[in-house]
Amino acid sequence: MTTKMVSKFRRSLSFPNHSHSKDSKHFSNTTSHLRSASLPSTSHPLISQLKDHLNRLKSWAAAGSMPDTRTSAWLCDGLTRLKTVHNYFDDILRLPQTKNSLRRHTDWTEKLLEDFLRFVDAYGIFQTLIFALKREHSAAQVSVRRKVESKIEMYAKAMRKMDKEMGDLVSAIRCMRNSSNNFICNVDAELVEVILDVKEVTVLVSTALFCGISLSLVSKKPSWIGSRFAKKGRVEEGIQEFKKVGTEISLWGFRKKGDEEYLRMVLKRMHELEDCIVKIEMGSERVFRSLINTRVSLLNVLTN
């Protein structure tokens, strides 16, 4: 697959400002409000392969319904699977028959183009936030090692701020769930179905990523509570490694300062979490690049 490069990307959110309902745990019937003027054609092999990967991603989402399975490894696996989906989708967008179908209804294609710009915006902002998280986490490790409790409080304050920014990304992504589903389009029905499924899984994985990390920044320590997500049942959607370290750091201040064994355990967990953050950063970066490629291919449909 040829990687396209673009020179400049928007770094601000451009999401529609309207209310949204709570996410369901399963995929909604995204094509129920969409009609096609043409009959389904014989599947192209790439579409069949894409459907297989979409189904695997749905199985991945179902596996995350239990809190114990929501680990950084599970999250990175979802990002890898999402990148694969977009790689196949990009190949399909390059097919002449796909371009011809999408050009029959430019309004709908332009709406998809806007949706994928918003995805690119969101992941661009997330890259900035995850880099800041990695930096703050490294500083917190030094503070714990030196037993400087005042610095830990600064870390907690930074996490509360980041929680809010991550929460804004979650809200914005959820607004996109049905943003381009209610169009009457003159596009092959099967193609419409897979396109909407690609958008749906992108919303699903993105929500798991942004929401999972945001909720993980909520600690049991009273001074950390106050997040918009700190409600009964919602914290269970966090990522295990993040939640454990957050709790242990908050409890560390209540332990005896001479408890070296507990200190070593906290530092070990923090080091492991640092590795998790790096892997998530790398996985999200790959998705970010694949989203750029998808959007460029959609743009080429309209301009070439």
Residue frames relative to the residue before (quaternion, step in Angstrom):
aa qw qx qy qz dx dy dz
M 1.0000 0.0000 0.0000 0.0000 0.00 0.00 0.00
T 0.3645 -0.7399 0.5279 0.2026 3.57 -0.89 0.93
T 0.2946 -0.7615 0.5521 0.1686 3.55 -0.77 1.01
K 0.2585 -0.7597 0.5797 0.1412 3.55 -0.80 1.03
M 0.2342 -0.7622 0.5879 0.1364 3.53 -1.07 0.71
V 0.1032 -0.7680 0.6275 0.0760 3.55 -1.03 0.70
S 0.5097 -0.7158 0.4008 0.2592 3.54 -0.99 0.80
K 0.8291 0.0725 0.0116 0.5543 3.59 1.02 -0.66
F 0.0831 -0.7938 0.6017 0.0295 3.56 -1.00 0.84
R 0.5124 -0.6186 0.4987 0.3255 3.52 -1.16 0.61
R 0.2374 -0.7959 0.5456 0.1123 3.56 -0.99 0.82
S 0.6504 0.4821 -0.3257 0.4883 3.56 1.23 0.27
L 0.5612 -0.6151 0.4407 0.3354 3.54 -1.19 0.59
S 0.0575 -0.7867 0.6140 0.0276 3.55 -1.09 0.73
F 0.2558 0.8109 -0.4805 0.2149 3.53 0.96 0.96
P 0.5618 -0.5899 0.4471 0.3694 3.59 -1.13 0.57
N 0.3187 -0.7571 0.5445 0.1696 3.56 -1.01 0.83
H 0.4086 0.6736 -0.5304 0.3131 3.54 0.05 1.30
S 0.6213 -0.5733 0.3855 0.3697 3.53 -1.21 0.47
H 0.1244 -0.7828 0.6068 0.0593 3.55 -1.23 0.47
S 0.4527 -0.6740 0.5162 0.2726 3.49 -1.23 0.55
K 0.6554 -0.5174 0.3792 0.3986 3.54 -1.29 0.36
D 0.5449 -0.6268 0.4476 0.3315 3.56 -1.03 0.85
S 0.3477 -0.6839 0.5926 0.2454 3.53 -1.10 0.69
K 0.5613 -0.6199 0.4286 0.3420 3.55 -1.19 0.40
H 0.7409 0.3362 -0.2002 0.5458 3.56 1.21 -0.30
F 0.6373 -0.5298 0.3887 0.4025 3.54 -1.29 0.30
S 0.3665 -0.6975 0.5692 0.2350 3.53 -1.04 0.81
N 0.5542 -0.5906 0.4589 0.3653 3.54 -1.26 0.35
T 0.1743 -0.8638 0.4650 0.0852 3.53 0.29 1.32
T 0.7124 0.4456 -0.2715 0.4694 3.60 1.12 -0.39
S 0.4202 0.7490 -0.4488 0.2468 3.60 1.23 0.03
H 0.7423 0.3809 -0.2224 0.5043 3.60 1.13 -0.55
L 0.6409 0.5421 -0.3055 0.4495 3.56 1.27 0.15
R 0.1429 -0.8044 0.5743 0.0515 3.58 -0.83 1.01
S 0.2006 -0.7732 0.5903 0.1161 3.55 -1.11 0.64
A 0.4031 -0.7246 0.5110 0.2267 3.54 -1.04 0.79
S 0.7166 0.3890 -0.2529 0.5208 3.59 1.22 -0.09
L 0.5170 -0.6388 0.4742 0.3159 3.55 -1.22 0.53
P 0.5890 -0.5684 0.4185 0.3935 3.60 -1.11 0.53
S 0.2741 -0.7589 0.5690 0.1587 3.55 -0.98 0.87
T 0.6826 -0.4487 0.3556 0.4542 3.56 -1.31 0.08
S 0.5192 -0.6774 0.4238 0.3032 3.56 -0.84 0.99
H 0.3906 -0.6509 0.5966 0.2605 3.51 -1.11 0.76
P 0.6052 -0.5843 0.3824 0.3821 3.63 -0.98 0.70
L 0.6322 0.5383 -0.3392 0.4422 3.60 1.02 -0.72
I 0.6392 0.5148 -0.3300 0.4663 3.58 1.05 -0.75
S 0.6355 0.5229 -0.3282 0.4636 3.58 0.99 -0.79
Q 0.6612 0.4957 -0.3047 0.4736 3.58 0.97 -0.83
L 0.6313 0.5288 -0.3297 0.4617 3.56 1.03 -0.80
K 0.6330 0.5317 -0.3331 0.4535 3.59 0.97 -0.81
D 0.6190 0.5421 -0.3428 0.4533 3.59 1.03 -0.75
H 0.6914 0.4684 -0.2788 0.4741 3.57 0.92 -0.92
L 0.5987 0.5461 -0.3559 0.4655 3.59 1.11 -0.60
N 0.6568 0.5073 -0.3043 0.4676 3.57 0.97 -0.86
R 0.6384 0.5164 -0.3296 0.4659 3.58 1.03 -0.75
L 0.6499 0.5071 -0.3183 0.4681 3.55 1.04 -0.73
K 0.6110 0.5294 -0.3460 0.4761 3.58 1.11 -0.62
S 0.6381 0.5090 -0.3214 0.4800 3.58 1.06 -0.74
W 0.6029 0.5495 -0.3434 0.4654 3.56 1.09 -0.73
A 0.6602 0.5107 -0.3050 0.4586 3.58 0.92 -0.91
A 0.6474 0.5200 -0.3167 0.4584 3.58 0.97 -0.86
A 0.6370 0.5434 -0.3262 0.4388 3.58 1.05 -0.76
G 0.6785 0.4990 -0.2897 0.4546 3.58 1.18 -0.50
S 0.4233 0.7249 -0.4567 0.2946 3.58 1.24 0.18
M 0.6852 0.4241 -0.2716 0.5262 3.58 1.23 -0.45
P 0.5490 -0.6590 0.3984 0.3250 3.63 -0.77 1.00
D 0.6556 0.5423 -0.3253 0.4126 3.61 0.94 -0.82
T 0.6766 0.4918 -0.2996 0.4590 3.59 1.14 -0.49
R 0.5911 0.5886 -0.3643 0.4140 3.59 1.24 -0.29
T 0.1867 0.7834 -0.5540 0.2110 3.53 0.35 1.34
S 0.6657 -0.4770 0.3694 0.4392 3.57 -1.26 0.12
A 0.6097 0.5493 -0.3522 0.4500 3.60 1.09 -0.65
W 0.6316 0.5184 -0.3158 0.4823 3.58 1.04 -0.82
L 0.6644 0.5072 -0.3014 0.4588 3.57 0.93 -0.89
C 0.6661 0.4940 -0.3015 0.4705 3.60 0.92 -0.87
D 0.6081 0.5435 -0.3454 0.4642 3.58 1.10 -0.69
G 0.6509 0.5110 -0.3153 0.4646 3.58 0.98 -0.80
L 0.6424 0.5135 -0.3223 0.4688 3.58 1.00 -0.77
T 0.6406 0.5181 -0.3213 0.4669 3.58 1.00 -0.80
R 0.6663 0.4957 -0.2962 0.4718 3.56 0.95 -0.89
L 0.6388 0.5184 -0.3309 0.4623 3.60 1.02 -0.74
K 0.6226 0.5253 -0.3405 0.4695 3.59 1.00 -0.75
T 0.6412 0.5189 -0.3234 0.4636 3.61 0.96 -0.82
V 0.6248 0.5368 -0.3311 0.4604 3.59 0.98 -0.85
H 0.7091 0.4544 -0.2702 0.4666 3.58 0.85 -0.92
N 0.5796 0.5559 -0.3807 0.4583 3.59 1.13 -0.47
Y 0.6684 0.4723 -0.2929 0.4943 3.59 0.95 -0.86
F 0.6409 0.5326 -0.3197 0.4509 3.56 0.97 -0.87
D 0.6322 0.5308 -0.3241 0.4620 3.58 1.00 -0.79
D 0.6410 0.5154 -0.3191 0.4708 3.59 1.01 -0.81
I 0.6538 0.5134 -0.3113 0.4604 3.58 1.00 -0.83
L 0.6461 0.5278 -0.3189 0.4498 3.58 1.01 -0.78
R 0.6468 0.5236 -0.3149 0.4565 3.59 1.18 -0.44
L 0.5329 0.6418 -0.4090 0.3698 3.60 1.23 -0.33
P 0.5518 -0.6295 0.4269 0.3419 3.63 -0.94 0.81
Q 0.6645 0.5076 -0.3198 0.4456 3.60 0.94 -0.82
T 0.6171 0.5300 -0.3447 0.4686 3.58 1.12 -0.62
K 0.6538 0.5152 -0.3091 0.4600 3.56 0.89 -0.92
N 0.6596 0.5116 -0.3111 0.4543 3.58 0.94 -0.87
S 0.6551 0.5137 -0.3142 0.4563 3.57 1.00 -0.83
L 0.7021 0.4756 -0.2765 0.4522 3.58 0.86 -0.96
R 0.6392 0.5380 -0.3302 0.4392 3.57 1.09 -0.60
R 0.5529 0.6060 -0.4027 0.4061 3.58 1.22 -0.24
H 0.7854 0.1401 -0.0897 0.5962 3.57 1.22 -0.38
T 0.1545 -0.8467 0.5053 0.0633 3.55 0.28 1.30
D 0.5808 0.5943 -0.3865 0.4001 3.62 1.07 -0.61
W 0.6810 0.4815 -0.2839 0.4730 3.55 0.92 -0.94
T 0.6436 0.5197 -0.3143 0.4657 3.58 1.00 -0.84
E 0.6440 0.5121 -0.3211 0.4689 3.59 1.01 -0.76
K 0.6223 0.5282 -0.3378 0.4687 3.58 1.09 -0.68
L 0.6295 0.5140 -0.3263 0.4828 3.58 1.03 -0.77
L 0.6191 0.5521 -0.3322 0.4489 3.55 1.03 -0.81
E 0.6474 0.5064 -0.3073 0.4795 3.58 1.01 -0.82
D 0.6353 0.5401 -0.3295 0.4428 3.57 0.97 -0.86
F 0.7172 0.4441 -0.2642 0.4675 3.56 0.87 -0.92
L 0.5473 0.5543 -0.4049 0.4787 3.59 1.21 -0.29
R 0.6518 0.5104 -0.3113 0.4666 3.58 1.01 -0.80
F 0.6141 0.5246 -0.3476 0.4762 3.59 1.05 -0.70
V 0.6517 0.5088 -0.3098 0.4695 3.58 0.93 -0.93
D 0.6232 0.5382 -0.3300 0.4615 3.59 0.98 -0.85
A 0.6865 0.5068 -0.2866 0.4356 3.56 0.80 -1.06
Y 0.7036 0.4494 -0.2766 0.4758 3.58 0.88 -0.90
G 0.5874 0.5516 -0.3721 0.4608 3.58 1.15 -0.49
I 0.6560 0.4878 -0.2984 0.4926 3.56 0.99 -0.85
F 0.6367 0.5329 -0.3323 0.4474 3.58 0.98 -0.83
Q 0.6057 0.5571 -0.3596 0.4398 3.60 1.02 -0.73
T 0.6477 0.5091 -0.3098 0.4747 3.57 1.01 -0.83
L 0.6834 0.4962 -0.2860 0.4527 3.59 0.94 -0.93
I 0.6762 0.4863 -0.3115 0.4574 3.60 0.90 -0.84
F 0.6016 0.5365 -0.3534 0.4747 3.59 1.13 -0.60
A 0.6556 0.5000 -0.3050 0.4766 3.58 0.98 -0.86
L 0.6273 0.5356 -0.3326 0.4571 3.59 1.02 -0.79
K 0.6485 0.5182 -0.3123 0.4619 3.56 0.96 -0.88
R 0.6566 0.5117 -0.3028 0.4640 3.59 0.99 -0.85
E 0.6753 0.4859 -0.2932 0.4710 3.60 0.91 -0.93
H 0.6448 0.5290 -0.3226 0.4475 3.55 1.01 -0.79
S 0.6355 0.5203 -0.3284 0.4666 3.58 1.01 -0.78
A 0.6518 0.5069 -0.3101 0.4713 3.57 0.99 -0.84
A 0.6409 0.5297 -0.3230 0.4521 3.59 1.04 -0.77
Q 0.6051 0.5518 -0.3589 0.4479 3.60 1.05 -0.68
V 0.6441 0.5129 -0.3170 0.4708 3.57 0.97 -0.85
S 0.6582 0.5238 -0.3034 0.4476 3.58 0.98 -0.91
V 0.6549 0.4951 -0.3121 0.4780 3.58 0.96 -0.82
R 0.6457 0.5278 -0.3225 0.4477 3.58 0.94 -0.87
R 0.7378 0.3904 -0.2154 0.5067 3.57 1.04 -0.82
K 0.3862 -0.7573 0.4405 0.2886 3.57 1.37 -0.04
V 0.3598 0.7128 -0.5105 0.3193 3.55 0.96 0.93
E 0.2415 -0.8314 0.4850 0.1230 3.56 0.04 1.31
S 0.5983 0.5761 -0.3713 0.4151 3.61 1.05 -0.63
K 0.6425 0.5173 -0.3190 0.4667 3.58 1.08 -0.71
I 0.6021 0.5531 -0.3528 0.4551 3.57 1.12 -0.62
E 0.6262 0.5285 -0.3334 0.4663 3.57 1.06 -0.71
M 0.6228 0.5258 -0.3291 0.4768 3.58 1.10 -0.70
Y 0.6151 0.5415 -0.3228 0.4736 3.55 1.10 -0.76
A 0.6485 0.5157 -0.3114 0.4654 3.57 0.98 -0.89
K 0.6422 0.5216 -0.3165 0.4640 3.58 1.00 -0.81
A 0.6493 0.5095 -0.3114 0.4709 3.58 0.98 -0.84
M 0.6480 0.5202 -0.3191 0.4557 3.58 1.04 -0.76
R 0.6257 0.5308 -0.3405 0.4592 3.60 1.03 -0.73
K 0.6457 0.5131 -0.3101 0.4729 3.57 1.00 -0.82
M 0.6731 0.4926 -0.2895 0.4696 3.56 0.98 -0.90
D 0.5803 0.5802 -0.3603 0.4436 3.56 1.13 -0.69
K 0.6605 0.5056 -0.3026 0.4654 3.58 0.93 -0.89
E 0.6800 0.4896 -0.2980 0.4573 3.59 0.89 -0.90
M 0.6294 0.5079 -0.3260 0.4895 3.58 1.05 -0.74
G 0.6335 0.5405 -0.3240 0.4489 3.57 1.02 -0.82
D 0.6206 0.5345 -0.3395 0.4624 3.59 1.06 -0.71
L 0.6347 0.5207 -0.3261 0.4688 3.58 1.04 -0.75
V 0.6293 0.5378 -0.3294 0.4542 3.58 0.99 -0.87
S 0.6721 0.5010 -0.2979 0.4567 3.58 0.85 -0.99
A 0.6722 0.5084 -0.2990 0.4475 3.56 0.93 -0.88
I 0.6574 0.5065 -0.3125 0.4622 3.59 0.96 -0.85
R 0.6496 0.5249 -0.3270 0.4423 3.59 0.96 -0.80
C 0.5975 0.5767 -0.3581 0.4268 3.59 1.11 -0.58
M 0.6636 0.5371 -0.2944 0.4296 3.57 1.19 -0.50
R 0.4047 0.7689 -0.4505 0.2052 3.57 1.23 -0.29
N 0.8253 0.1313 -0.0501 0.5469 3.60 0.83 -0.92
S 0.2977 0.8242 -0.4528 0.1647 3.56 1.24 0.37
S 0.8001 0.1993 -0.1306 0.5505 3.64 1.08 -0.46
N 0.4448 0.7301 -0.4227 0.3006 3.59 1.20 0.47
N 0.7281 0.4750 -0.2405 0.4317 3.58 1.10 -0.58
F 0.4166 0.6969 -0.4715 0.3442 3.54 1.07 0.77
I 0.3232 -0.6716 0.6210 0.2424 3.54 -1.23 0.58
C 0.0576 0.8438 -0.5274 0.0805 3.56 -0.35 1.14
N 0.4191 -0.7041 0.5319 0.2139 3.51 -1.21 0.69
V 0.4124 0.7032 -0.4566 0.3563 3.54 0.91 1.00
D 0.6423 -0.5242 0.3939 0.3968 3.55 -1.16 0.63
A 0.5299 -0.6912 0.3955 0.2916 3.57 -0.74 1.12
E 0.6641 0.5007 -0.3136 0.4582 3.58 0.95 -0.83
L 0.6304 0.5288 -0.3273 0.4645 3.56 1.03 -0.77
V 0.6267 0.5292 -0.3282 0.4686 3.59 0.99 -0.84
E 0.6574 0.5329 -0.3138 0.4305 3.56 0.89 -0.93
V 0.7113 0.4444 -0.2835 0.4650 3.60 0.80 -0.92
I 0.6078 0.5480 -0.3616 0.4467 3.59 1.06 -0.66
L 0.6867 0.4669 -0.2867 0.4777 3.58 0.90 -0.90
D 0.6220 0.5226 -0.3443 0.4706 3.58 1.09 -0.60
V 0.6163 0.5301 -0.3450 0.4692 3.59 1.05 -0.73
K 0.6624 0.4893 -0.3067 0.4772 3.57 0.92 -0.86
E 0.6487 0.5351 -0.3151 0.4400 3.59 0.98 -0.84
V 0.6902 0.4576 -0.2974 0.4751 3.61 0.88 -0.87
T 0.5928 0.5549 -0.3650 0.4554 3.58 1.15 -0.57
V 0.6328 0.5017 -0.3180 0.4968 3.58 1.04 -0.79
L 0.6633 0.5360 -0.3059 0.4234 3.57 0.89 -0.94
V 0.7093 0.4419 -0.2663 0.4803 3.58 0.77 -1.03
S 0.6381 0.5341 -0.3268 0.4479 3.58 1.00 -0.82
T 0.6453 0.5102 -0.3132 0.4746 3.57 1.00 -0.81
A 0.6390 0.5193 -0.3218 0.4674 3.58 0.98 -0.84
L 0.6635 0.5096 -0.2963 0.4608 3.57 1.03 -0.81
F 0.7461 0.4171 -0.2370 0.4617 3.57 0.61 -1.15
C 0.6869 0.4763 -0.2789 0.4729 3.56 0.92 -0.95
G 0.6361 0.5559 -0.3305 0.4208 3.58 0.97 -0.87
I 0.6967 0.4435 -0.2749 0.4923 3.57 0.90 -0.89
S 0.6236 0.5472 -0.3450 0.4388 3.59 0.97 -0.82
L 0.6998 0.4644 -0.2735 0.4688 3.57 0.81 -0.98
S 0.6227 0.5585 -0.3363 0.4326 3.57 1.14 -0.61
L 0.6241 0.5528 -0.3412 0.4342 3.57 1.20 -0.42
V 0.5547 0.5835 -0.3957 0.4418 3.58 1.30 -0.04
S 0.1491 -0.8021 0.5757 0.0548 3.57 -0.69 1.10
K 0.5698 -0.5849 0.4514 0.3598 3.56 -1.26 0.29
K 0.5234 0.6258 -0.4289 0.3877 3.59 1.20 -0.25
P 0.5682 -0.6483 0.3775 0.3382 3.62 -0.76 0.99
S 0.6745 0.5133 -0.3170 0.4255 3.61 0.91 -0.82
W 0.6618 0.4919 -0.3183 0.4676 3.58 1.19 -0.36
I 0.5952 0.5904 -0.3697 0.4006 3.59 1.16 -0.49
G 0.4794 0.6412 -0.4859 0.3505 3.55 -1.06 0.73
S 0.4514 0.6794 -0.4560 0.3558 3.55 1.28 -0.03
R 0.5903 -0.5797 0.4277 0.3640 3.53 -1.17 0.57
F 0.7080 0.4505 -0.2611 0.4771 3.57 1.19 -0.46
A 0.5164 0.6691 -0.4144 0.3374 3.61 1.22 -0.12
K 0.3602 0.7058 -0.5141 0.3282 3.53 0.58 1.22
K 0.6649 -0.5156 0.3595 0.4035 3.53 -1.18 0.54
G 0.8015 0.2647 -0.2194 0.4893 3.55 -0.85 1.00
R 0.6574 0.5315 -0.3244 0.4244 3.60 1.04 -0.70
V 0.6226 0.5574 -0.3525 0.4212 3.59 1.00 -0.75
E 0.5700 0.6108 -0.3765 0.4004 3.58 1.17 -0.51
E 0.6311 0.5378 -0.3392 0.4443 3.61 1.20 -0.33
G 0.4773 0.6768 -0.4361 0.3520 3.59 1.25 0.04
I 0.5388 -0.6032 0.4846 0.3334 3.54 -1.38 0.16
Q 0.5854 -0.6673 0.3401 0.3105 3.53 -0.74 1.17
E 0.6988 0.4854 -0.2993 0.4318 3.60 0.72 -1.02
F 0.6419 0.5236 -0.3182 0.4611 3.58 1.04 -0.77
K 0.6777 0.5044 -0.3002 0.4430 3.57 0.87 -0.95
K 0.6493 0.5306 -0.3246 0.4378 3.59 0.95 -0.85
V 0.6806 0.4800 -0.2944 0.4688 3.56 0.88 -0.94
G 0.6335 0.5410 -0.3338 0.4411 3.59 0.97 -0.81
T 0.6681 0.4938 -0.2923 0.4737 3.56 0.98 -0.87
E 0.6818 0.5027 -0.2944 0.4425 3.57 0.90 -0.94
I 0.6353 0.5131 -0.3373 0.4684 3.58 1.03 -0.76
S 0.6701 0.5059 -0.3070 0.4481 3.59 0.94 -0.88
L 0.6833 0.4711 -0.2843 0.4799 3.59 1.08 -0.67
W 0.5251 0.6671 -0.4071 0.3370 3.56 1.16 -0.54
G 0.6454 0.5450 -0.3186 0.4300 3.60 1.01 -0.80
F 0.6909 0.4658 -0.2779 0.4780 3.57 1.20 -0.50
R 0.5688 0.5834 -0.3869 0.4317 3.58 1.29 -0.13
K 0.6085 -0.5215 0.4303 0.4155 3.52 -1.25 0.23
K 0.5307 -0.6604 0.4257 0.3178 3.57 -0.91 0.88
G 0.6741 0.4969 -0.2977 0.4583 3.55 1.18 -0.45
D 0.4804 0.6723 -0.4359 0.3567 3.57 1.27 0.04
E 0.1092 -0.8511 0.5124 0.0346 3.57 0.36 1.27
E 0.6095 0.5636 -0.3601 0.4258 3.59 1.07 -0.66
Y 0.6589 0.4898 -0.2999 0.4858 3.57 0.97 -0.87
L 0.6247 0.5423 -0.3322 0.4530 3.58 1.01 -0.79
R 0.6574 0.5024 -0.3126 0.4666 3.59 0.92 -0.85
M 0.6395 0.5267 -0.3235 0.4572 3.56 1.02 -0.80
V 0.6470 0.5146 -0.3161 0.4654 3.59 0.97 -0.86
L 0.6737 0.4972 -0.2973 0.4588 3.58 0.90 -0.92
K 0.6234 0.5316 -0.3361 0.4646 3.58 1.06 -0.73
R 0.6634 0.4929 -0.3024 0.4749 3.60 0.94 -0.88
M 0.6473 0.5238 -0.3197 0.4520 3.58 1.00 -0.80
H 0.6361 0.5177 -0.3214 0.4734 3.57 1.05 -0.77
E 0.6480 0.5078 -0.3136 0.4731 3.58 0.99 -0.82
L 0.6475 0.5143 -0.3160 0.4652 3.57 1.02 -0.80
E 0.5959 0.5638 -0.3624 0.4423 3.58 1.05 -0.68
D 0.6368 0.5124 -0.3180 0.4804 3.58 1.02 -0.80
C 0.6375 0.5288 -0.3226 0.4581 3.59 1.03 -0.81
I 0.6467 0.5248 -0.3171 0.4536 3.57 0.96 -0.88
V 0.6397 0.5239 -0.3213 0.4616 3.58 0.98 -0.85
K 0.6691 0.4990 -0.3045 0.4588 3.60 0.91 -0.87
I 0.6404 0.5067 -0.3201 0.4802 3.58 1.02 -0.80
E 0.6270 0.5389 -0.3285 0.4567 3.57 1.00 -0.82
M 0.6725 0.4905 -0.2945 0.4694 3.59 0.92 -0.89
G 0.6621 0.5105 -0.3087 0.4536 3.58 0.95 -0.88
S 0.6779 0.4809 -0.2953 0.4711 3.58 0.94 -0.85
E 0.5987 0.5565 -0.3537 0.4547 3.59 1.12 -0.62
R 0.6524 0.5059 -0.3148 0.4683 3.60 0.99 -0.81
V 0.6357 0.5079 -0.3256 0.4816 3.58 1.02 -0.79
F 0.6085 0.5660 -0.3345 0.4443 3.57 1.00 -0.86
R 0.6907 0.4696 -0.2783 0.4743 3.59 0.88 -0.94
S 0.6567 0.5016 -0.3220 0.4621 3.59 0.99 -0.75
L 0.6173 0.5308 -0.3385 0.4719 3.59 1.12 -0.64
I 0.6094 0.5353 -0.3459 0.4717 3.57 1.06 -0.71
N 0.6570 0.5110 -0.3099 0.4596 3.59 0.92 -0.91
T 0.6428 0.5248 -0.3216 0.4560 3.58 0.97 -0.87
R 0.6795 0.4859 -0.2992 0.4612 3.56 0.88 -0.91
V 0.6323 0.5202 -0.3385 0.4637 3.62 0.99 -0.76
S 0.6463 0.5115 -0.3217 0.4660 3.61 1.00 -0.78
L 0.6368 0.5070 -0.3272 0.4799 3.61 1.02 -0.74
L 0.6365 0.5250 -0.3203 0.4655 3.56 1.03 -0.79
N 0.6451 0.5264 -0.3156 0.4552 3.57 1.03 -0.80
V 0.5689 0.5863 -0.3795 0.4343 3.59 1.13 -0.59
L 0.7350 0.4336 -0.2242 0.4706 3.57 0.96 -0.90
T 0.7715 0.4068 -0.1953 0.4485 3.56 1.01 -0.75
N 0.7149 0.4392 -0.2627 0.4764 3.61 1.13 -0.48
